[in-house]
Each structure stands twice: as C-alpha cells, then as structure tokens.
Amino acid sequence: MGALSGAARTAMRTLLLPPLASGCLGDFLFSGAGKNIRERVRWLQRVAVRHAKWLGLRIRVRGEIPHAGLIVANHVSYLDIVAFSAVARCAFVSKKEVARWPLFGLYARLGATIFVDRERRGAVADVTEEMRERLGAGVPLTLFPEGTSTGGDDVLPFRSSLFEPVVKLGCPVTACALRYSLDDGGSVEDEVAYWRDMTLAPHLLNLLGKSGLTLDIRFGPSSPRAGDRKTLARDLHAEVRSLLLRA
C-alpha cells in the first residue's frame, strides 16, 4: 500500500477490516481455540500477525523472546498488544476498560487477558490466582506497570501494587522496551501513541492512513527477582528505561 495516499490507504484498510475480523473470529470458533489457555494465546498470536500485516506494522526484535514468566514493558499504544502477541505468544494484564472496546476488547477477552480495575484498592490481589493459572500453563504474561500509556519517549514510575503477585509467584521476569517510528518522520507522540484524552475511533482511522510504521522491541535477560514489590518496581523501571534508550 506504499503508493497509496493516506486517505486511500485508510479506506482500503477500513474495507478489509470486516472480513479480517470475521476470519479471526471464525478461526476461534472452528479451531478449538477456546478449550484452554495455551490454545487461546496461540489463536491471539494468529490474530495479531494478521492485524500487524493489515496495519503495515513492521516489528524488529532485539534480545531473546521469553517463553515463560512475566514480561514487564513500557506502554505506548493499543498496538503494543498486537506486537507482543505477534512475537511472544503471551497473555496480558490490562485495565478493565479495554474489555469494552469494540472488536479489540473482544479479541482481548477471547485471548485470555486478565482485566484489572486499577482504580480500586485490592483489585490486583484479586487476580493473583488468574496470573498463577496463566503462568502455570507455560504462557508468558505481559504487564504494563505504568498503569497508563505515554507518548513513548520516557517511562512513568511503575505502580508497585502490580508486582505483589510477582513476589508471591516467584516467576522469572523479563524487562522490555518498545519504541515506535514513522518512516515519513511523523510524530509518534501525536499519531501512534494512544494517551491523554485521545479516543479510539479517530485515532485508529488516522493510524490506518500511515505507511512505514515500525516498532523496535528490545528484551532484556530473563531471571527470577528478589525483593519486595517496591524494590521490584524500582529495579524494573530502571531496566525498562535503560532498554528504551537503546531501542
């Protein structure tokens, strides 16, 4: 689609979305993907690969992709979930609002996402057993501990409450950084990042008109972590920030 204008590219991709979504949902129904967590994340990976192609998103990976444990990353856009699913075959811990998003919320629910009410005290403790279930099934679990998305140039402090289940589970943890770029020199902060008071439909329609969208994902080493939740939050924040500067 490189030779198309932005408006033509948006129109073409918009027309392609209904058959793409129908094919993905049909895949879930007829492939037996709903029978267990591993099959659900395999299905989500197939969905993510198809949607990355639909969006024209190129993904470049540095470091070793983890196959178990917790992945901790900075959060820039809903594209983060597409990209992680395409390369890591993982489940997610996400804010509860995502479950109500059109189509993408349905994908998240079918793909074994754990939804957390991050504004309610004690909500994170409630999902510890769900996290244990995902990790016990050998499925990496991705967490965005900033608690919100950003413009992509820095990493907000991590919410330490999100690491309480990690302390209890004792699983290996991998720090990861995401950095987007546009070949035409456009602003990632304004056109790719989904943050501040942006709304989904206008943002996505604008994004569909872009070409040359690239995401660099840099994984750090995977290892068990010691310490309480506040120590983990500080240490992993520093690791993710360091990786982002090199992404």
N, C-alpha and C positions, 0 to 999 in steps of 0.2 A: 504493500500500500504506500510505498515511499513516494511515488509520483503524484499521489492524490493531494488535493488541497485539504486543509483542516476540516472544512465543512463536509466535503465529500467523504473523508475518512470517518467522521462521526456518523454520517448517515449510513455508510456501509456497515460499520460495526454494530450500530443500533439494529439494523435489519438482521444481522447474523445472530443477535443475542437470543431471540426466542427459540430457534432450532437448536442452538448450542445448549441452552438450559434444558430443553426437552430431552435432548440426548443424554445429558448428565443425570437427570432425574430418572429417566428410563433405565440407565445403567444401574442406578441404586436399586431399583425395584426388581430387575431381572437378573442381576449378578449375584444376589445373595449377600450384598454388602452389609445389610443390617444385622447379620447373625452374631457378630462380635466386634470388639473394638478394633482389632487389627484389620479386619476387612473394611470397617468404616473409614479408617485413615488411608488405607490403600485406595479406596474409592475417592476420598478427598484429594489424594495426590493426582489421580487421573483428571479430576475436575480442574485442579489448579494448573496442570500442564496445558490443558485445552484453553483455559481462560488467559494464561500468560501469552499464548500464541495470539489469541483474539485481541489482546491489548497491545501486542507488539512489544512486550516486555522481555528484554534480554537480561539474563541473570548470570553473573560471574561469581564463582565461589572460590574463596581462598581459605586454606585450612581444612581440617578433616571434619566431614559432616558427622555429627554424633548419631548413634543408632540406639541410644538408651539414655535415660536420665533426664534432667531438666536443662532446657535451653533458655538463657536469660538475654534479652536483647533490648535495644532502644526501639521506640515505636514512632513511626512517621506517618503511616497511611494504612488504609484497608488493604493496599497492595502487599503489605508485609505478610499477611496471612496467605495470599496467593503464592508468593515467592517461597516462603518457608515450606508450605505444603508440597510445592513442586520439587523441592530438592531434598527435604528431610523426612517426609512421610511421618508427620507428627500430629498430635492433638494440641489444643490450645486452652489457656485460661484467659477468658475475655470478660469485659464488662457486660452486664446483663442487657444493656440497650441494644447490643449487636444482634441478639436473638430476634428482635422485632424488625430488623432491616429487611426490605423486600429482597427476595432471592438469596442474597448473600447471608442473611440471617438463617434461612432455611438450609443452605449449604453447611453453615456452622453447626446447626443443631444435628443434622444428619451425620456430620463428620466428627462427632464425639467431643465437641467443645464443652468445657466446663464454664458455666456462667456465674459471675460473682457480682453481688451488689456492693461495690466498693465504697459506697457512702454509709453502709450500715456496719456498726461495730460488731465484731464477732463473725461477720459473714465469711471471712477467709477460713476460719477454723471449721466452718460447716462443710467446706469442700475438701477437707483433708482426705477423707475416705475415697472420694472420686479421683483425686490425684493419685492416691495409692493404687487404685484399680488400673488407671491408665499405665502407670509406670510398671506395675506388676505384670501387665500384659506385654511388656517389652516395647512399649510405644513411647518415644520421646515426647516430652510435654513442654510447650513453649509458653513463656511468661513474659509479659511486658510490664516490669515493675515500676515504671514511671507513673502508671495509673492513668495516663493520657498520652496523646500523640503530640509531636513537636514539629518545628519547621525543618528538622533534620540536621542542623549544624552543631547541636550540643545535646547533652543528656541531662535531663532533670534528675534531682535526687530520687532514689528508689524508696518506695514505701516498704518499710521494714516488716509490716504485718504480713505482707505477701510471702515472706520467707519462713514464717513459723512452721508451715507444713514441711518445708525442705529440711529444717532442723530435725523434725520428728522422723522423717522418712530416711534420711541419711543417704540419699541417692547422689550419683555423680552429677556435677553441674558444668555446663559449658557456657562461657560468655560469648556474645556475638554482637557484631555491629553492622548496621545497614546504612548504606549511602547511595542515594539516587542521583542520576544526572540526566540531562536532556541534551541531545546532540545539537539542537538549534540554539543552545545557550539560554533557554528559558529558565525561569525561576522555579526551582524545586519547592521553595518555601510557599510560593503562591499557587503553583499549578499541580504539584504532586502531593505534597504534604496535606493531610486532612486534619485540620486543627482549628483552633479559635472557634469562631461562630459559623464555620462552613456547614452547608447542608449537602446531603449525599447526591441527590439527582443532578443539580447544576455542576457540582464538582466532577462527577463521573462523565457527564456529557462533554465537558471541556477536555477532560483527560483523553477521551476517545478520539479527539482530533489530533492528538500528538503522534509524532513518529520519532524514532530514535530514543526511546526511553530505556535506560539501563539501570540495573541495581547491582551494586557490589556488596556481597555478603562475606564478611570475614569472621571465621570461627576461631576462638582461642582453644587451648588444650582443655580436655575434659578430665575432671578429677573430683573425688569426694572433697567436701569442705567441712572445716571445723569452725566452731564458734556459735554464738547466739545469733538471732535474726538480725540484730542491728549491726553486728560485725559483718555478717554475710552481705547485707545491703550495701555497706560502705565499700567492702572489698570488691564486690561485683560491679558496683557503679564505676569504680576506678578502672577496672579491667575493660568494661564496655567502652568507656570514654577513650581509653588508650587505643583500643581497636578501631574506633571511629576515626581517630586522627590518622590512622594508617590505611583506612578503607579507600 
